[in-house]
């Protein structure tokens, strides 16, 4: 019997755990899961014979290492900043590791050590990153195999609400870490290349500089630039490509309204607000508006919106941001933490809600003097508020890769990601059985090269 150790049983782990348990008798697996909330683990195990709930500090190497030592594979669903420490333990104990997170520089530096230990450290095997890599590389490799040259690659992904559950004016609810949503885009300018010109979008302009796209049957979407598109030229073997862009999708109107929070300063996480525990949503908002004793908070906010953005007012009113009776109760909070508290109370998934994961790729390539375009789109609807599309699209690739490693079908050693055919082909094929599939369309453009 082979043992799988899962560190963390949060939102994105539900579908991963279900897949591994469902296949555990076929493949003779024992799944051991640790989380700070052991009751959560027990609910997800639901009494399964091959599942064991654990309670220890997964962030403490001394407590973690004995469990890693008796495991054949570790899956870290911890916050990304802890993956390197887990990886070091796995190298020392010669245990394979999977994480769905981006490969950090610190993780890359462990490549030779991992190879020497004879283990695989598979990263970026969720949805974004993960399915985006695999679906893109499948098309890029196909284009290159016939001798054509990729000239443009644009890719977008967004976790949104299914049409039947899209029932608030923001067209959005939290399906993953709320803090990451509030802080999205901070920490430096987003960069990409467009027709051989490098472009940089600073945070204060990020949600105002949008790209619009549509997907048949699902309407229009706005996309804003991700932090770093340029590094993907090397990842995808497109070092000389003239255009590469990666972005995040939201429904029209969301980004324009979010930009108001940025302009006000309410997404700032760099300082603490005085007496924050006593602030109501109204007094929190008023802290960022000018002192005008004869103007209400509502009127001052409308002044801030300006005439051309008055249509956004409903979104903020719906959030309850003018409510004045109940303090938010967050001590020593930054503006971003205060805003998160407001949003978490409103952008919550109800039991009957279904989310939606949207991914869209657009390629252009040259072949025999002709210019071609390929679009590839994937829309997946979640099952419910537990087995969400976000959980399915993050957890299932991790689970399938786990099976491949344990069965000996995935043997590339070291710190890696799923960009080779022997990795992405079987995963993409199996994902289609879970209704995670791409629709591709190709057209020849009018222009001649």
N, C-alpha and C positions, 0 to 999 in steps of 0.2 A: 504494500500500500504506500502511495506517495502522499506527502503532506504539503499542503498549501497554507501559507500564513498570510492573512490579509490584515494590514495595519490601517484601521479606519473603516467605519461602516456608515458614513454619511450619505447625503442625497444621491451622489453619483455612484454609490456602491451597490444599490439595490439590485439592479439587473445583473451585475457581475456575480453577486452572491447567488442569485437564483440560477443562473446558467451553470455555475460550478456545482451546486448541489444537485441540480437535475441530471448532470452527467457523472456524478461522483460514483454511482454504482457501476456504470458502464466501464469507467476507467480506473476504478479502485482508488479513489482519492479520499483523503480526510482533509476537511477545511476548518482551519482554526482562525477565529476572527477576534481581534481585540479592538475595543473602542472605550473611550472614557465613560460612555453610557452603555453599560452591559445589558440593560433592559432593551435598548434599541437592537443590540446584537441578537438577543433572544427572540425578539419579534421577527427579525429577518430570517433567522434559522428555523423558526416555527416548528421546533421539535425534531428536526431532521436527524436521522441516525448518524450521518457523516459530518455533521457540523458541531463544533465546540466553541462556546462563548468564553472569552478570556477577559480578565480584568487586571491590567497592569499599566504602567506608564510607558506607552510605546515610544515616547520621546527620550527615554532614559536608556542609554546603551546597555547599562548593567542589567536592566530588567528585560531588555529586548533580545540580547544576544543568545541566551539559552533557548529561546523559542526559534530563532533563526537557525541555530545549530542543528535542530532536529527537523528542519524543513527542507524540502526539495526545491521550493520556489517561494519567494516573498513577493507580494503585491503591495506596494506602498500607495495608499490612497490618502496619505497625510498631506498637509499643506506643502507646497513645492520646496519651501526653504529647508525642510527636514530630509529631503531625499538623499542628499550627499552623505549625511551621517549614516543613514541606513545602508547606503551603497558601500561605505567603508567597512561596516560590519559584515556585509554579504561577501565582500572580497576576502576578508580575513577568514571567514568560515566557508568559503567556496560554495556559496548558495546563489542560484540565479535570482534576478530581480527584474520586476516590471514596474514602471511608473507611467502614468498618462501625461506627465508634465513636460514642459520644454526642457531641453538639455541646457543646463547652465555651464558656464566656463569651468566651474569647479568640478562638475560632473565629467566634462570632456577630459579633464586632466587625469581622470581615473582609468582611461581607456587601456593603457598598457598594463596597469595593475590587474584589471579585470581579465584581460587576455592571459596574463601569466597565471591567474588563479583558475583559468579554464571555465569562466562563467559568462553568461549573457546578461547585460544590463540593457534591457529594451526600454526606451523612453518614447514619448510623443506618440502613444498608441491609443489615444482616446478619440475624440471627435475633431477638435481644433485646439491643439494639434493631434493628428492621427488620421481620421478618415479623409481629411483634406489632403494630406500627403499622399495617401494610397490612391485615391481617385485621380489626383492630378498626375502622379507619376505613371499611372496606367496609360493615360492619353499621351503624355510627353514621350514616353518610351515608344509608343506606337507611331507617333509622328516621326521620331528620329529613326526608327527601324526602316522606314521607306525612303530615307535619305532627304527628308524635308528639314527645314530650319524653323524653330519656334521663334517668332518675333515679338509676341506679346502674350503675357499671362496675367489675368486678373482673377482674384478669388475672394469670395465673400462668404461669411457664415454668421448665422444669428440664431439665438435661442429665443423664441417668441411664443405667443399663445395660438393654439389652434383656432380657426375661425369660430367654432361653436362656443369657445370659452373666452373669446376676445370681447370682454364686456366692460372695459373701463376706458376713459378718454385717453389714457397713455398707451393703450394697446400693448401693455407689458405687465408681466408679473415675474417674481424671482423664481428661477429654476436652478440657480447655482448661487455661489457665495455672494451675498448682498454687498459686502465690503468691496469686493473686486469690481462690482458694477459701479459703485459710487466713485471709486478711484480710477476708473478706466481712463486711459490716455495720459495720465500724469507721469512725470519722471523724465521728460525730455520730448523733443519734437518727433513726430511721426515722419518717416522718410520712405520715399519710393523713387522709382525712375520712370519717366514718361518720355518716350521718343528720344532717348539718350540724354534727357535733361533731368538732373537730380532735383527733387522737390522735397521741401520740408514744411510741415504743418505744425506750428506750435500749439500747445494745449489750449490757449485762449481762442484759437481759430478752428480747432479740430471738429467741433460739432456744428460749425457753420459752413464748412467746406465739404459738401456732400456729393455723392455719386448716386444716381438713381437707376434702378433696374427693375424689371418686371419678370414674374414667373407665371406662365400660363396656368390659369385656374386659381391663383393665389394673390393676384394683384401686384401692387407696386411696393417697393422697398427703398429706403434710403441707406446708403453705406458710408461709413466714415473710416478713415485710414487707421490701420493697426500701427503699433509703435514702430516696428522695423520690418519692412518688406525686402530690404536690400540683401540681407543675409540669406534669403531663400534662393538667390541666384546660385550660390554654391551648393546649397542643399539639393536643389533640383538639377544640378549640372547645367545651368543656363547662365554661366558667368558673363557672357557677352550680350545677353538679351537686351533689346532697347527699351522695353516696357515691362515692369513687373509691379504689381500692386496687390496688397492683401487688405481686406477691410471687414468691418462688422456691420451686420444688417439690423435695422430697426424699421418700424412702420413710419410712414410719413408723419411729421409733426413731433415725434419724440425728440429728435436731436435738437430741433429749434427750441423746444421747451427746456430740455436739459441745459442748453447753453445759457439760459436765464440763471439757473443755479450757479453755473460757473462764473458768470459776470457778477453776480451778487457776492461771491466768495464763499458760498455754502458747501462747496466740495473740498475746501482746504483742510488738510489733515496735519498741518505743521505747527499748530498751537492749540492751547486749551482755552476754552471760554470761561470767564468768571461766573461763578454761581450757576453753572450749566444745569444742575439738577433741578433748579427752580423754574427754568424756562419752559413756557408753553410753546406750541408751534407758532402762535401769533407773536410772542415776545422774541422768539428765536428769529423769525423773519424780520421783525422790526429792528433788531440789532444791526441789520445790514442796510437799513433804509435811513434817509436823513431825518433829522429832528425838525418836524413841522407840526407844532402843537394843534393847529387848526385843520389838519388833514388826517383822515383816518388811515389806518394801515392799508386798507383796501385801496384807497385812492392813491396813496404813495406808491403802492406796488403797480398800479395802473400807469402812473407817471413813469415808473422805471421801465415798464414794458414798451412804452412809446406807442404811438398811434398804429404803427404798422404791425404790432404783435398782439393786439388786443384779443385776437381770436384764440390765443393761448390761455387766457385767463381761466377758462373753465377747467383746464387740467389742474391748475394749482388749487382752485377752490375745491375740486373733488378730493384732493389729497388731505383736506382739513387743515391747511396751513394757516388759516385765519382763526382756528379754534383757540379759545383763551381760558378755558377752565381747568384743564388737567396738565400739570407739569410733565415733561417728558421723562424726568427722573434719571438722567444719565450724568453721573458725577465726573468731573474733570474731563469733559468731552471736548473733542475738536469739533469744528463745524461739520466736517464730514461724518463724524459719529452721530451727531444730532440729526443730520439729514437722513442717515441710514435708519435711525429709530423711527422716524416718521414714515419712511417708505416701507419698511418691513411690516408695519401695521396695515398698510393699504395694498401693497403688491403681493398679497399672499395667495398661494394656490388653495382653492377650495377643494373639498373631497371629490367633487364631480368634474373638476377642471382637467382639461387636457392641454399639454403644451405642444409646441411644434418646433422642429429643428429644420432650418433652411440652409442649404449650401449651394453656391452657384459659382461655376468656373467659366471663364471665357478665354479661349486660346485663339491666336492668329498665327498662321505659319505660311512660309513660302515653299512652293514645290513646282519645279519646271517653269519658272517665270510666272506662276499664278499665285494669287493671294487667297487663302482659305480661312474660314472661321469655324470653330467648334464651340458650342455651348454645352455644358453638362450641369444638370441641376438635380438636387435631391431634396425632397420634402418628406419629413417623417413626422407622424402624429403620435403622441404618447398614449399609453394605455389608460393611465389614471394619475393621481397625484403622487403615487409611490413609484410606479414603473413609468416614469416620465420619458419623453423622447430624449431629454438630456441624459437621463440615467442609462437608457438603452444605447445611445450612440457613444457615450463614454465607456460604459461598462462592458458591452459586448465585444468590442475589439480587444480589450484587455483580456477578457475571458478566453477568446479564441486563440490569442497569442499564447496564453498560459497552456492551453491544451497542446499547441504545437511544440512548445518547449518541452513539456513533460513527456510527449510522445516521441521526441527526438526528431521532429520534422523541421525544427528551426535550430540551426547549429552555428550561426555566425557569432563569434565570441567578441567580447568587449562592449564598450558603450556605443549603442547603435540606435537606429530609428527605422520605421517600416517603409523604406523607399526602394527595396529590391523586389523583383517579380515573385521570387520564391516566398516572400513574406506577404506582399499585398494581394496577390492573386487569390490564394485560398481564403483569406480573410474577407475580401470583397464578395466572393462567391457565397460564403456562408452568411454574410450579412444580408444578402438578398432574401434568404429564407425568413428573415425577421422584418421584411418589408423596408429595408434600408437599401435603396437602389437608386442609381443615377439614370436619368434620361438624357441621351446625347443627341445633338442635332448638328449637322455639318452643312455649310453652304460655301459655294465659291463666290468670292467677292468680285465686284465689277472691274476693279483696277488691275492692270497688268504691271508686273514688276519690270 
